Amino acid sequence: MPRTKEVKFYYFKLKYLVDGDPVRLDLSDLLDGIRGRYGENDNRYSYEFDYEHSKLAYVYSPPEDNGNYQLTFERLRGFNYPVRTKLSGNSEGLGLEEDEFLGEEVTVLYDPQYSIMMIQNNRNSLSYKAIELFLNWLIRDNNPEVQGVISLVLQVENNPTRRVSRFIGFREVLLKTNIAVNGNNEGYVDDFIGKLQEDVGEYEADDFDVEIKITAKTKKTSDKPYLPQQIVDDMLSYEGLDVTKRLHVKGYDDHDTFTFVNLIENKLYDSHSFNFRENRQLNKDVVFNEMRLLYNEVGQNKIINNR
């Protein structure tokens, strides 16, 4: 069975502030210049912050992609390396030279038309804040007179409840809530949660985090794929309460599309499951190709609909 990995891609608005006021910024000329220089030699822009190195390893703009850019950054790991090993025999160090690193890649799609960056989620590579720092350094390095500051703002869905209201059926609901023993807790999903207030002894906790996940399990031959609507409604009644920490739903919308909605964080993102059957690592071009498809098919519309 081939190994797969689901990778998420989050959407960020690239904002540029000069003396606190938003100003339109198009990085196209800067990136075209960098791409030209990269084609002429092996020199790459690298940036050091807090004793850690990073590099803008690759810049590309596919001619068929409406002016969108691929940026691949690397976080350069210079310590705590893994070892090289086999199923049998001794393990060995990687044997890197003094000026060599392990590079952890993260790929970014930049849309200059809407000032959007779609960023691959790779916890081992640069965070979006580190990319933000790199971009600010990059524009100042190319133009020392620059006065503005780039800020990457995570994009969220304006009205996730509206999407949930279009569900024709729910397959899963997850609720995480806090129950205070002496507090005024609203609308329990079930009586057993209420008992937490009644059965607490002298040396037992005053607060409890309760997480409930209900998933519809259905045989292939069954025509009853959904959760009971009343249970779903009870769980959704926790939306907007201060005690609610998580509220996720999965189900089918009115277009018969299987959909996930996070009613608390409601971050805008898309994801893709990559297959490791042929390669042991994600190739930046394979990653970007999937990002392009996702962005052009669904991502750009998400951005437009949530402006």
N, C-alpha and C positions, 0 to 999 in steps of 0.2 A: 504494500500500500504506500503510495507516494506521500512524502511529508509536505505539508502545506503550512503557510504562516499568513495570518490576516494582518495587513498593514493599514493603519488609518492615516488619513490625510486631512489636516485641519486648514480652515480658511482664515486668513488674516487680511485686514485692511491696512495698506501702507499709508500712513498719515505723515505729513511733513509740516512741522510747525516752525514758523519764523516769528520770534518775539511773542510766542503764544498763539499766533493766528495761523489757521490752516492755509497752506499754499499748495497748489497743484505741482506734483513732482513726477516727471517721467524719466526713468532710468535708462531708456533705450539707447541714447547716444553714449552714455557711459559704458553700458554693457557691450555695445557694438565695438567700441574702442578696445575694450579688454579682450574681446573675442579675437580681434585682429592681431593684437600683440601676442596672444597665446598661440596663434597659428604660426608666428614667426620664430618663436624660441620656446624653451622649456621653463622660463621664469614664470612663477605664479605668485599671486598676492597671498601673503600670509600675515596673520595678526596674532599678537600675543596679549592675553589678558589673564590676570591673576595666575601667572606662571604657567599658563597652558597655551599651547599653540593650536591654531586652526588655519585652514587654507581654503581659498576658493579654487577648487581643482579644475572646474570645467564650466564653460559658458557656451550655450548653443541656442540658436533660434531656428526651428524647422521652418522652411519656406512655406509649407502648407498649413501652418498653425496660426494664422492671423496675427502674427507679431508677438506671440507669447514666447517666453524664454525658459530655457532649462538652466538652472544654477545648481551645481553640485558642490557642497561644502564638505570638508573633512575635518574631523576632530582628531588631532595627532596625539596618540597615546604614547608617552615616553617612559612608562614604568609599569610594573605589575603585569608583565606579559604572561599569557598562557604558555604551555609547553607543547612541543611537537611530539606526538606519540603514535603507537600502533596498538592493535589488540594484544600483541605479545611483544616482549623485548623491553628495553629501557626507554624512558622518555628523555628528550633532549630539549635544551633551550632553543629559541628561535635563531639565535646568533646574529642579531641585528647590529649593524655598525652604529657608531656614536651619533651619526647624523641621520639615522633611520628611525622611523616610527611605525606604529600600527595606525592605519587610517580608518576611522569610522565614518561612513558616508551618510549624508542626508541630502535629498534632492528636493528642489523647490521649483514650482512652476510660477512664473511671474507674468501677470497680465497687465500691461501698461495702460490699456484702455480703461479698466475699472480700478486700477491701483490695488490689485489683489495678489496676494501670495498664498499659494496652496503648498503646504509644507508637510513632507513625509514625517510621520511620527517614528523616531528611532531613539529610544531612551539612552542608547550608548553613544550617540553622536551629539551634535550641537542642539541646544534648546532654541526655541524661537527667540528668547531674550539674547542668547549669544549671537544668533544671526542678526538681530537688530543692532547689537554693538558692532559687529563686523561691517554692516552696511554703512553705519555712521562713520566709522573709520575710513571706509573705502571712498566715500564721496569727499571727505576732508582731505584725504591723501591726493586725490586728483584735482581738488580745487580748494586750497587753503583758505580762500576768502569766504567759503560757505558759512552761513550763519544759522541755518536751520537744523532741526533735529528730526530724524526718522523715528516713528513709533509704529510697531506692529500691534494691531488691535484685533484680538480674537473675535471672530464674527459669531453671533448667536441668532437663533431663530426667534423672530418677533412674537409669534403666536403658535407655540407647539400644540396648545389645546385645540386649536382649529383643525390641525392635522389629525389629532386623535379622534375628533368628532366625526371624521369621515371614515373611520374604520367600520368595516362590515362584520368583523369578528376578531377576537383577541386570542392569541395563542399563549401569551405569557405576560404576567404582571409582577414586578418586583417593587416592594415598598420597604424602606428603612426609616424607622421613626424612633424618637426618644420618648420614653415614658418616665415622667417624674412621679415618685411615690406620693409626694405631698402637693403635686401640681394639679392644674385644671386641664386634663387631657380631653381632647375632643374626639368623638366618633370612632370608637374602637372597631377594628375589623372583625374581631371575635371576642367573646366573653373572656377567654382565657388570658388575654392581654390585660383586661381590667383586673384580673385576680392579682396581678403584680402589685397593685396598690394595696390589696387586702392582706396578702400573705407574707409580708416582709417583716422579719424579726429585728431584734435590737442591733445585731451586728451585721446586718445585710445591707446591700447598697441602696442608696436613695434614688439612683437614676439607672435606667436600663436602655440600651440600644437594641431594638427589636427589628430583625430583618425577615421579611416573609416573601418567598418567591413561589408563585403558583404557575405551573406549566401544564398545558393541555397535552396529555399523552393519548395518542390515537392510533389504532391499528390501521394498516393500509386499506383494509376493506371497509372501514367505517366511514359513514357520511356525517359524523358529528365531531368536527375538528376544533370547536371553539370552547372557551371558558364560559361558565354561566355569567350572563350579563350583570346580574345583581351583585355577584362577587366583585366583578370589575368595577362597578359603580362605587361599591364600598371602598375599595382601594383608592380609586381616583378622587374620592372625597377628601383625601389628605393633601391634595395639591394646594399650595399656597399657605399651609400652616407652618408656623415657625419650627415645630417639632419634626417636620419631615426632612430627612436627609437625602433620600434617594426615591425616585419614582420613575421607573422605566416600564414601557409597554412594547410588546411586539404583536403584530397582527397584519391583517390584510386590509388595504384601503379600498376605496370605491373604484379604483382601477385594477383591483385584484393583484396589487403589488405587495409583496411581503415587506413590511416597514418596521423600523425601530425608532422610537421617540423617547428622548430623555426630557422629562417634564421639569426637571430641576436645573440642570446645567444647560440644557438645550444648545450645546455647541454645534456649529455647522461643520460637518465633516462627511467624508465618504471613505469607503474602504475597499480593498481588493485582497483576495486570497492568492498568494503566489505559490507556485509549485516548485519544489526543490528536486524534482526527478532528474533534471539534466545538470543543474549547477548547485554547488554547495553554498553559494552566497548570492545575494541579490545584486544583479547588474544594474548600474545606474540608468542605462538606456532602456532596459526592460521596465524598470520602475517608472521612468518618465513617460514611456509610451502608454502605460495604464493610467497615469495621472492625466495625460492629454485626453484620453477617451472619456474618463470620468468627468473632467472639467467641461469638455465640450458638449457632453450628453446631458449632464444634470447639474454640475457644479455652478456654471455661470448663471443658470436660471435661479438657483438658490440665492446667489448673491443679489441678483436683480430684484427678486421677490422680497428680500429682507432689507432693502435699503431704507 
